[in-house]
Amino acid sequence: MNRLMVTTAAVALLLAPAAFAQSADTWSPPRTPDGRPDFQGVWTNASLTKVERMPEFKELVLTQEQARQWERDAAAVGAADSAPTDPNQGAPEAGEDPEGYNFFWIDPGKTVGRVNGEYRSSWITDPPSGRVPYTPAGRAAMMKPLSTFNSFDNPEERIPIERCLIGFGSTGGPPMLNALYNNHHMIVQTPGAIAINVEMIHDTRIIRMEGEHNPAAVPQYLGSSVGRWDGDTLVVETTGFKQLESLRVDWGVLVYIPPDGKVTERFSLTSQDEILYQFTVEHPTAYTQPWKGELTFRRSPDQIYEYACHEGNHSVPNILGGARAMEREGRTGTRTSPRARLDRPS
């Protein structure tokens, strides 16, 4: 390489940060015909990071080495869980857990979440603990729906995720959180309404722009969402959730949001391929304070696939029939279905 080439390369390296900063400052989001930021497309929030912080991490922001080690550990667990089953193990005995999901069937994400270029140990940013700040009353209310997992009197009391009515975790939200798979969302936008189709159990949120909330007597699983524009940021306020959706369950994650709780979301396009998604959850008695979080949705080249979830619906006669048989034998049902065990890590 001659001296001119070296000098030119050095100048380019020196000017690169300034050029990048200038392009970031002057970047303008793509817009719809009515002049609003265009959020349309398929997005994913798959990540190893979850809403609450795990005990081994003390800070919100992780170092690069901490993030890489977490990713290596997760890859090792995945490889072990993908190993062939021992052919001599034999079938489980009647009543034993068949352990239906191995790593082949799940897609939780392989990387630690990044927000504004920082590796994050949790999506919760406030309180600093990275945990939902439940009051004693809020924690008691969170645990109460768990009794439904062992209730077999009628189909309506079986949990919605088992009956394929709503996605587990809080994938449909709000807040829209990542779960063990199906973390894709497709946004369709018009001036009067914005639809978010969630890959998990085909949930679709309809955000009415400048509209009004449903009457309190008309709750919805995903709540009543009303949107407005704050400059180029989409602000959505949601309340009026169904009681059965108050406990959001995923592997290792329990999040309780009361039916009359309020979730405020902010969607901001920060680049062509990223949405900064921020949320605040409020309730006067369930939490000691409003709790806040943020995560990144990344544009995906993938398409939304049909979930086609019917397992719970097909199994309801067997679930209820088995409970009646146990009652005739003088026993009570204590086992939970595979989907109802999603509150426990695999």
N, C-alpha and C positions, 0 to 999 in steps of 0.2 A: 504493500500500500504506500503510495507516494505522500509527500508532505501535504499537498493540497487536499488530498482525500481525507487525511487524518484531521486537518484543521476544519474541514467542512463537517465531518462527523461530530467533532467536539462541539462546534457551534450549535449543531442540530440538537445535541443532547442538552446543552445549556438552555436552549429556547423551548424545549419540549414541555416542561411544566407550565411555563407561562402560556403557551399555545393551548394546552389542555384546559387551564383555568379559564381562558377566554372563551373557548368553545362551550364549556359547561355553563358559564354565566350567560352566554347568548343563546343557548339551546332553547328552542320553542317546541312544545308538544304538537303532534299532529292534531288536527281539529276536524270536527264534524261540520256539515254544511251550515249549522246554526252557530258555529264559532266556538263551541265548547271543546275541551280536551277530549280526544278520541281514545277511550279505554277499550275499544272492541278488540276481541281476539281471545286466544286461549292462554291461560296463565297457570302457573303452579307455585305452591308454597311448600313443597316437599322439603324436609330438612330433618337432621338429627336433633336440632334444637326444638324444645317444646315450650308450652306456655309458662310453666313454672320451672324454677331453677333446681337442679339436682343438688343434693347435699355436698358432693365433692367439690363444687365450685362456689367460691365466696363472692366473686365479683361479676358484674354484668358483662363486662368486656373481657374476652379471653385473648391470650397471646396466640401468635400463629402456631407455636409449638403445642400449646394446649389443644388447639383446634385440630391439628394434625394427629395428635395422639388419640383424641376422641374418635376421629374418623378411622384410624387404624384398628382401634379396639372394636368398633362397630363392624368393620369388614371381617375381623376374625370371628366374631359371633355369627355373622351371616354365613361365612364359609363352613363353620361347624354345624350350623343348623341346616345347611344344604347337603350335608354328607348323606350317602345312601343309608337307608334304614337296615338294621341288622335283620337278615332274613330268618334267623333262628329265634328272634324275640317272641314271636307268637302273637296272636290276636289278643286284645284286651278282654278281660272277663266282663260278663254282663254287669252294667252299672258303672264300669270304669271309664275314665275320660279317654276318648280315642285320640285326643290331641290332633285335631283335624288340620291345623295350619302349620306348615313349615315355611322356611324363608322364601321358597319358590313363589308363594302366593301373595307376598306382601311387598310393598314398595314405599317404605317410609322416608326415603331419601338417604343419600350417602355422605352428605357434606354438612358441616356446621353452618348455621344460618349467619348471614352477614347483613347488617343494616348500616347504611352510610359508610361502607368500607370496614366496619368493625365486626369481628367475630363475637357472637352473642351466646351467652350461657342460658338465657331464657328470653321469651318475648316480653314478659312483664318488666317494665322499666321503673314503675312506682307502685308499691313501696320498694325501697332499695333491696329488701330481702329477696325479691323475685318470687314471692309467694302471694297467693290470694289472701287478703287480710280479713278473714272471717271473724265475726263476733261469735261468742258462744251460741247465740240463737241461730246464726247463719250456719255454723258447723252442724248443729243438731238438725236443722232443716235439710242440709246436704245429705246427711246419713239416712234420713227417713225414707226417701225413695228406694234405697237399697233393699228394703223389705219386699218391694214389688218383685224382685228377682226370684223370690220363693213363693209367689202367689200364683195359684193355678185354678181360681174359681171360674174365670170367664176369659174370653179372648181379649176383651178391651183392656184388661189390667196387665196383660203382658207388655213388656217394654217396647216402645216404638221401633228401636233398632232391630229387635228380633223379628218383628212383624214386617220389616222392610218398608216402613212408613217414612223414616227419617234417617239421615246418616248418623253414625255414632261419632263420638268425640264432639267436635263443634265445627265440622267441616262446612255445613251450610250456614252456621252461625246464627246471628252474630254474637261474639266476634268469630270471624272465619279463621279457624285454626287448622293446622296440619294434623293428620292422623296416620295410621299404619299403612294406608294405601289410598288410591283414588283421590289424589290431591290436586286435580286439575279443575279449573273453573273457566267457563266461557262467558264473556260479557257481551251483551247485545244492547245497543244504546239508541234511544230516540229522544226527542226534546221533552216528551211528557213522562217517560218512564225508562228505567234501566233494569234489565233482567240479568241475573247472574245464575247461570246453570251450573250446578255442582255435580261433578262426576259421581260422587258418592251417593248412591241410591237416588240418582236423578232429581235431587232437590232443585227447585228454582225459586230464587228470591225475586220479587217484583218490588222495585223501589219507585214509589210514586213521587215525582218531582213536584215540589211546591204543593203537595197534597195535604190531606188530613189523615190522622191515625184512625184505625178502626175503633168502633165503640168498645168499651171494656168488656162487654158481653160477647164479643166476637174475637177470641184469641186465635192465634195461628201458631203452628209449630215453630216457624222461623220468625214469628213476631210480625208486627205491623211497621214497615219501613217507609219513612218519608225523607226525601232528599232535597238538598238545595246546593247552590254554588257559592263558594267563598273564593272569589277570584277564579283561579284555575284548579281549585281543590273541591272535590265532591265531598260534601258533608252529609252523613246519613244518621238519622235518629230512629232507633227501634225500641218498641216496648210492646206489651201485650202478648207474651208467650203462653203457650199451652202448659198446663201443670206437668204433664207427662214429659215435657222437654226441659224441665228445670234442672235435671242432673245430666250433664254432658259426660259421657263415659268413653274413654279410649284406653289402650293398654298402658297401665301405670299412671293414668291421668283421670282425675275427677274434678270437674268444674261445675259449681252450682250457681245458677242465675235465676232468681225468683221470677215468677210470672209477671210481676209488676216492676221488675228491674228495668233499667234503661241503659242501652248501649249506644254510644256515639262513635261513629267511624269517620275517618278522613282518608280519602284516596287521592294521592298526588303522583302524577307521572314525573319521575325524576330523570328518565331517559327513554329512548325508544323501546327498551326491553325491560324496564323495571317500574313497578308501582310501589311507592312507600305507603304502607297500610298501617294506620294508627287507630287505636281504639281506647275508649274509656268506659268502664262499667260502674254503674252507680245503684245503690239501694240504701235507704236510711237505716235499716236494722240488720241486714245480712252481712255488711262489711263495716269495718271501723273507719274506712275512708274510701273514696272512689279509687279504683285501681286502673292503671294504664299500661298499655303495651304497644309494641310496634314490630312489624316484620316486613319482609320484602316478597312481593309476588314477581316472578320472573316470566317473561314471555316464553311460550313453549311452541315448538314446531309440531307437537303431537295433536291428535284430535280427541274429542270426547267420545268414549265408548259407552254403550248401553250397559248399565250395571246389572239389570235383569235379576234382581234379588227376589227370590220367592221361597227360600228355604223355610223361614219361620211360618209363612202362611200354610205351606204344605204340612208342616209338622204340628200345627195347632191341635188337630184332632187327636194325635198321638200324645201330645203333652197333657191335654186335659183328660184324655182317657186313662193315661197312666196314673194321673193324680187320683182319679176315682177308684182305680184298682187298688192303689195304696191305701186309700181310706177304707175300703171294704176289708182290707187285711189288718186294719187298725194301726197303720203307719201314717206318717205325715210326710209330705214332700219337702226335701231339704236340698236337693240338687238343683243346680242352675244349668241353663242351656249354654252351649259354647259361646254364643254372642253375649250372654249375660256375664261371662267371665272376663270381659275385656277391661275390667278395672284392675286386673292383676297382670303384672309383667309376665311375659312368656318365659 
